[in-house]
Amino acid sequence: MKLTARKTRFFNYFLCIMLGVILSVCAVKKSMADADDFLSNIQLQGTLIASYTYNLAKPAAVNTPSYFEGNGNYGDNWQPDGFAVNNADITIRRAPGSGNNPYGVGFHISVDFGQNIQFYKAYYGDTSYFTTPFQDRTPYDVRKAYININLPVGSGLDIHIGKEQELLGFEAFNPIRNWNDTYSLLTAVEPATLTGVFLTYNFIPALTSTLGIANTINSAVPIDNIPVIELNESYAATGMLTLNGGFIYGENSFFITNGNDGTASGKLNEDNANKSFYGYINAVINPDTDWSFVADYEAGLGGGINDSVLNNAGIISPANDISYPAMARTSDDAYDKSRFYGIAGYIHHQHDYGFGLVSETLREAAAYDQNGLWETTSIPGTGDRYIDTTLTLAYQPSSREFKDVQFRLEVEHQGSNQNVYLDSNGNQTHSQQNTINAMVLYSF
């Protein structure tokens, strides 16, 4: 893989910017630490990521709303061949309490820039947003913005009011905690963020419960600003075993009309009669500090769009008038419900050899999607099956200058029971694809 002069200049330019940001961050954090008690309790954190992705099939990206663009199922590294500034996350937060008193009021704000955020951000009311390729979405968003209140109720009631990251599944949108460069097949189905009120409480020391009443942002289909209820539980069964589970339930069916039948083009029609459900359960085993094993299961059920909703919207010819999602009639009186389930397993090993921390991660994931809950281009009534095998090698130097830098190299194989991956002409002729991804990650 030879680098062109343009790509080399871009990479050198990015390294210079990263070095400048690192020096600036160190100066800001030092000044905050030297400030008074209020400012010293404010934390500045962040992540900077750059990567190079190479798809051995060298697919050509096509300008359609399909998720099968570029690298196909990738949401975070869709660019088939070349450098990318994946993510620049800047977070400023203040814990609710200070000193020996954990109770009080704080806040958390995370602003993200870069290629990754294009897949996860919301459309904020623009119904044409999801009828264009996600590559065209603006590469920035406020991923978290909430007030944090900790009240002296029992063992302590933690309240978040605002927008925050969804807790479903094992791989949250957090490159630091994620062992891999990319995200698994299951992550693309999970809601990205919710906006509302979230209550966290420990009924017993080993059990952490979080209840949220919120509106979805970039949900599975995806949809926005529709009320849901979420519940997440985390139970530390033993010192080496943690069980996690939860679900999100609420209104989750919609379609956008084209206006071919005289209705307003781009109108968002909701099916409030049918609710949707998405849940997960996983087990995390840490026998020692070097080894981790994870088994994660997730399932979703999307509410169907029935005839009464179509009639109320004045839609006579659904096949021609519905632009997104592309659902078709599967019976005489209703649109069938979409279904999704998948499982992922992880084996992670890491060890500090003195010269740095070296880790190896093997991820195996399989997903079954029926009627397009996950892939909007799935043929209704046809089961789409996907597999994902990923091997990630990572190295974090022990030297003081690079202790916050991590280098990763990842090889990933994806397969499907249908030809969903692009060839060099932009046609879906491949049922498998292989990619190589190199990443540099800096956290502060």
C-alpha positions in Angstrom: 0.0 0.0 0.0 1.9 3.0 -1.3 1.0 6.4 0.1 0.4 9.2 -2.4 2.1 12.6 -1.8 -1.3 14.1 -0.9 -2.0 11.4 1.7 1.5 11.8 3.2 1.1 15.5 3.5 -2.4 15.0 5.1 -1.0 12.5 7.6 1.9 14.8 8.6 -0.5 17.7 8.9 -2.7 15.6 11.2 0.3 14.6 13.4 1.3 18.3 13.8 -2.3 19.2 14.8 -2.4 16.3 17.3 0.9 17.3 18.9 -0.4 20.9 19.2 -3.6 19.7 20.8 -1.7 17.5 23.3 0.5 20.4 24.4 -2.5 22.7 24.8 -4.5 20.2 26.8 -1.6 19.7 29.2 -1.4 23.4 29.8 -5.2 23.8 30.3 -5.4 20.9 32.7 -2.5 22.3 34.8 -4.1 25.7 35.1 -7.4 24.1 36.2 -5.6 22.0 38.8 -4.0 25.2 40.2 -7.4 27.0 40.4 -9.8 27.3 43.3 -11.9 24.4 44.6 -14.8 24.9 42.2 -12.6 25.0 39.1 -10.3 22.2 40.3 -13.3 19.9 40.4 -13.9 20.5 36.7 -12.3 17.9 34.5 -11.2 18.2 30.9 -11.1 14.9 29.0 -10.9 13.8 25.4 -9.9 11.4 22.7 -8.3 12.0 19.3 -8.3 9.2 16.7 -6.8 8.8 13.2 -6.9 5.6 11.1 -6.0 4.1 7.8 -8.5 1.5 6.4 -7.9 -0.8 3.5 -10.6 -3.0 1.9 -9.1 -5.9 -0.1 -12.0 -5.8 -2.4 -11.5 -2.1 -3.1 -15.2 -1.3 -3.3 -16.5 1.8 -5.0 -18.8 4.0 -2.9 -22.1 4.8 -4.4 -24.2 7.8 -3.8 -27.4 6.2 -2.4 -29.1 6.1 1.0 -28.0 2.5 1.4 -26.0 1.3 4.4 -24.1 -0.9 2.0 -21.7 1.9 0.9 -17.9 1.8 0.9 -17.0 -0.8 3.5 -20.7 -2.0 3.8 -21.7 -2.7 7.3 -19.1 -0.4 8.9 -20.6 2.6 10.6 -17.4 4.1 11.9 -14.9 3.3 9.1 -17.0 3.4 6.0 -14.2 4.8 3.9 -12.8 1.9 1.8 -9.2 3.0 1.3 -7.4 5.9 2.9 -6.7 8.0 6.0 -9.5 9.4 8.2 -9.8 11.5 11.2 -12.3 9.2 12.9 -13.1 11.1 16.1 -12.2 14.1 18.2 -14.1 14.0 21.5 -13.8 16.9 23.9 -15.5 16.5 27.3 -15.8 19.0 30.1 -17.5 17.7 33.3 -17.9 18.5 37.0 -18.7 15.8 39.5 -21.8 16.6 41.7 -19.9 16.7 45.0 -16.5 17.8 46.2 -14.1 16.6 48.8 -15.7 14.2 51.3 -19.3 15.2 50.3 -20.5 13.3 47.2 -23.8 15.2 47.0 -24.5 18.2 44.9 -24.9 19.4 41.3 -22.5 18.8 38.4 -22.7 18.7 34.6 -21.3 16.8 31.6 -20.8 18.0 28.0 -19.2 16.0 25.2 -18.7 17.5 21.8 -17.6 15.2 19.0 -16.1 15.9 15.6 -14.9 13.5 12.8 -16.0 10.7 10.5 -17.4 8.4 13.3 -20.0 10.8 14.5 -21.7 11.0 11.1 -23.2 7.6 11.7 -24.4 8.2 15.2 -25.7 11.7 15.1 -29.4 12.7 14.9 -31.2 14.6 12.2 -33.0 17.0 14.6 -36.3 17.2 12.8 -35.1 17.2 9.1 -37.0 14.3 7.6 -34.8 14.3 4.5 -31.7 13.6 6.6 -32.0 9.8 6.4 -32.9 9.8 2.7 -29.3 10.9 1.9 -26.1 8.9 2.5 -24.8 9.1 6.0 -21.4 10.1 4.5 -23.1 13.5 3.8 -24.1 14.2 7.3 -22.3 17.0 9.1 -19.3 15.6 11.0 -20.0 17.1 14.4 -22.6 16.7 17.2 -23.1 17.2 20.9 -23.2 13.6 22.1 -23.7 14.3 25.8 -25.1 17.3 27.6 -26.8 16.8 30.9 -27.0 18.1 34.5 -25.8 15.6 37.1 -27.5 15.7 40.5 -26.6 13.4 43.4 -29.1 13.4 46.2 -28.7 12.0 49.8 -31.5 9.4 49.3 -30.6 6.0 50.8 -27.3 5.0 49.4 -27.4 8.0 47.0 -29.7 8.8 44.1 -27.9 9.9 40.9 -30.0 11.9 38.5 -29.1 12.9 34.9 -31.3 15.4 33.1 -30.5 16.0 29.4 -28.9 14.1 26.6 -26.6 11.1 27.1 -25.3 8.0 25.6 -27.4 4.8 25.4 -26.3 2.0 27.8 -27.6 -0.9 25.7 -25.2 -3.7 24.8 -21.5 -4.2 25.4 -19.9 -1.9 22.9 -20.9 1.6 23.8 -19.7 4.5 21.6 -16.4 4.9 23.6 -13.2 4.1 21.7 -11.2 4.0 24.9 -13.2 1.2 26.5 -13.8 -0.6 23.2 -11.1 -3.2 22.6 -11.5 -3.0 18.8 -11.0 -0.3 16.1 -14.5 -1.0 14.7 -17.8 -1.8 16.3 -19.7 -5.1 16.0 -22.7 -5.8 13.9 -25.0 -5.5 16.9 -24.0 -1.9 17.7 -25.5 -0.6 14.5 -29.0 -1.6 15.8 -28.8 0.0 19.2 -30.0 3.5 19.9 -27.2 6.0 20.0 -28.4 8.6 22.5 -31.5 9.5 24.5 -32.7 12.8 25.9 -34.7 12.8 29.1 -34.4 12.0 32.8 -32.3 9.1 34.0 -32.3 7.8 37.6 -29.5 5.5 38.9 -29.7 3.8 42.3 -28.1 0.9 44.1 -30.8 -1.1 45.9 -28.1 -3.4 47.1 -24.3 -2.7 46.9 -23.8 -5.2 44.0 -26.8 -4.1 41.9 -26.9 -0.9 39.9 -30.2 0.1 38.4 -30.8 2.8 35.8 -34.3 3.9 34.7 -34.8 6.4 31.9 -37.8 8.2 30.5 -36.7 9.9 27.4 -37.0 10.6 23.7 -34.9 8.5 21.2 -32.2 10.1 19.1 -30.9 8.0 16.2 -32.6 4.8 17.2 -32.5 1.5 15.4 -34.7 2.2 12.4 -33.7 5.1 13.0 -36.2 7.5 14.4 -36.0 10.6 16.6 -38.0 12.4 19.3 -40.3 9.6 20.1 -40.9 8.7 23.8 -39.4 5.5 25.2 -38.7 3.9 28.5 -35.3 2.3 29.2 -34.1 0.1 32.0 -30.5 -1.1 32.6 -29.3 -3.4 35.3 -25.7 -4.3 36.3 -25.1 -7.0 38.9 -21.6 -7.8 40.3 -22.3 -11.5 41.1 -18.8 -12.2 42.2 -15.4 -10.5 42.1 -14.8 -11.9 38.6 -18.3 -12.1 37.2 -20.6 -9.2 36.2 -24.0 -9.6 34.6 -25.6 -6.8 32.6 -29.0 -6.5 31.0 -31.7 -4.1 29.9 -34.2 -3.0 27.3 -35.7 0.0 25.6 -39.5 0.0 24.8 -41.6 2.6 23.0 -42.9 4.0 19.8 -40.5 2.9 17.0 -42.4 2.8 13.7 -42.4 5.5 11.1 -42.2 6.2 7.4 -41.6 9.2 5.1 -43.9 9.8 2.3 -42.7 11.0 -1.1 -45.8 12.9 -2.0 -46.6 10.9 -5.1 -50.2 10.6 -3.9 -50.7 14.2 -3.2 -49.5 14.1 0.5 -46.8 16.4 1.7 -43.4 15.2 0.5 -41.0 14.4 3.4 -43.8 14.1 5.9 -42.9 11.9 8.9 -45.7 9.5 9.7 -45.6 7.7 13.1 -47.4 4.4 13.9 -48.2 5.0 17.6 -50.4 1.9 17.8 -47.4 -0.5 17.6 -44.5 -0.3 20.0 -41.0 -1.6 19.6 -38.6 -3.4 21.9 -34.9 -3.9 22.0 -33.1 -5.7 24.8 -29.8 -7.3 25.7 -28.0 -9.4 28.3 -24.3 -10.1 28.7 -21.9 -11.7 31.1 -18.4 -10.3 31.7 -15.8 -12.6 33.3 -12.4 -11.3 34.5 -10.5 -14.1 36.1 -7.4 -11.9 36.6 -6.1 -8.5 35.4 -4.9 -10.0 32.1 -7.9 -11.9 30.8 -11.5 -10.9 29.9 -14.3 -13.0 28.4 -17.6 -11.6 27.2 -20.8 -13.2 25.9 -23.5 -10.7 24.7 -27.0 -11.5 23.3 -29.3 -8.8 21.8 -32.7 -8.9 20.2 -35.2 -6.4 18.8 -38.8 -6.3 17.6 -40.0 -3.4 15.4 -43.6 -2.4 15.4 -45.3 -2.9 12.1 -47.1 -0.3 10.0 -50.7 -1.3 9.6 -53.4 -0.4 7.1 -55.2 2.0 9.4 -52.1 4.2 9.6 -51.7 4.1 5.8 -55.3 5.1 5.3 -55.1 7.9 7.8 -52.1 9.3 6.0 -53.9 9.1 2.7 -51.4 6.7 1.1 -52.9 4.7 -1.7 -49.8 3.1 -3.2 -47.3 2.4 -0.5 -44.6 0.9 -2.7 -44.4 4.2 -4.6 -45.0 6.7 -1.9 -42.9 5.4 1.0 -39.2 6.4 0.7 -37.8 5.2 4.0 -37.8 2.6 5.3 -38.4 0.5 2.2 -41.0 -1.9 3.7 -43.5 -3.9 1.6 -46.8 -5.6 2.3 -46.3 -9.1 3.7 -50.0 -9.9 4.2 -53.4 -8.7 3.1 -54.0 -6.5 6.1 -50.7 -5.4 7.7 -47.1 -4.8 7.3 -45.1 -7.5 9.1 -43.0 -6.7 12.1 -39.3 -6.6 11.7 -37.1 -8.8 13.9 -33.5 -8.8 14.8 -31.3 -10.9 17.1 -27.6 -11.4 17.4 -24.8 -12.7 19.6 -21.2 -11.6 20.1 -18.3 -13.2 22.0 -15.0 -11.6 23.0 -11.7 -13.0 24.2 -9.4 -10.3 25.4 -5.8 -10.7 26.7 -3.5 -7.9 27.9 -0.2 -7.9 29.7 2.4 -5.2 30.7 5.8 -6.4 29.5 7.7 -3.5 30.9 8.2 -1.8 27.6 4.4 -1.3 27.3 1.0 -2.8 27.4 0.3 -5.4 24.7 -3.2 -6.7 24.0 -4.9 -9.2 21.7 -8.7 -9.3 21.1 -10.7 -11.9 19.2 -14.3 -10.9 18.5 -16.9 -13.2 16.9 -20.3 -11.9 16.1 -23.4 -13.2 14.2 -26.6 -11.4 13.4 -29.9 -12.4 11.9 -32.1 -9.6 10.5 -35.6 -10.2 9.2 -37.7 -7.5 7.5 -35.1 -4.8 7.8 -34.9 -3.7 11.5 -31.2 -3.4 11.1 -30.6 -3.0 7.3 -33.2 -0.8 5.7 -32.4 -2.4 2.3 -33.2 -5.9 3.6 -35.9 -7.6 1.6 -39.0 -7.8 3.8 -39.8 -11.4 4.7 -36.2 -12.5 3.8 -33.8 -13.4 6.6 -30.4 -11.7 6.3 -27.6 -13.4 8.2 -24.2 -11.7 8.9 -21.0 -12.9 10.5 -18.1 -10.8 11.8 -14.7 -12.2 12.8 -12.2 -9.6 14.1 -8.6 -9.8 15.5 -7.2 -6.7 17.0 -3.6 -6.2 18.2 -2.9 -3.1 20.4 0.2 -1.6 21.9 0.5 1.2 24.5 4.0 2.3 25.2 5.2 2.7 28.8 7.4 5.7 28.1 6.2 8.9 29.7 5.9 10.7 26.4 3.5 8.1 24.9 1.8 6.6 27.9 -1.6 8.1 26.7 -1.1 6.9 23.1 -2.3 3.5 21.8 -1.6 1.9 18.5 -3.9 -0.7 17.0 -3.9 -3.0 14.0 -7.1 -4.9 13.1 -8.0 -7.5 10.6 -11.7 -8.1 10.0 -13.7 -10.6 8.0 -17.4 -10.1 7.3 -19.8 -12.4 5.5 -23.5 -12.6 4.6 -25.9 -15.1 3.1 -26.5 -12.6 0.3 -24.4 -10.4 -2.0 -24.5 -7.2 -0.1 -20.9 -6.0 -0.4 -19.7 -3.8 -3.2 -17.1 -4.5 -5.9 -14.8 -2.1 -7.6 -17.7 -1.0 -9.9 -20.0 -0.2 -7.0 -22.2 -3.3 -7.5 -23.3 -5.7 -4.8 -21.6 -8.8 -6.1 -19.7 -10.0 -3.0 -21.0 -12.0 0.0 -17.8 -11.6 1.9 -15.2 -8.8 2.5 -11.9 -8.5 4.3 -10.4 -5.3 5.7 -7.3 -4.1 7.5 -7.4 -1.1 9.8 -4.6 0.7 11.6 -5.4 3.2 14.3 -3.6 5.8 16.5 -5.6 6.8 19.6 -4.6 9.5 22.1 -6.6 10.1 25.3 -6.3 12.8 27.9 
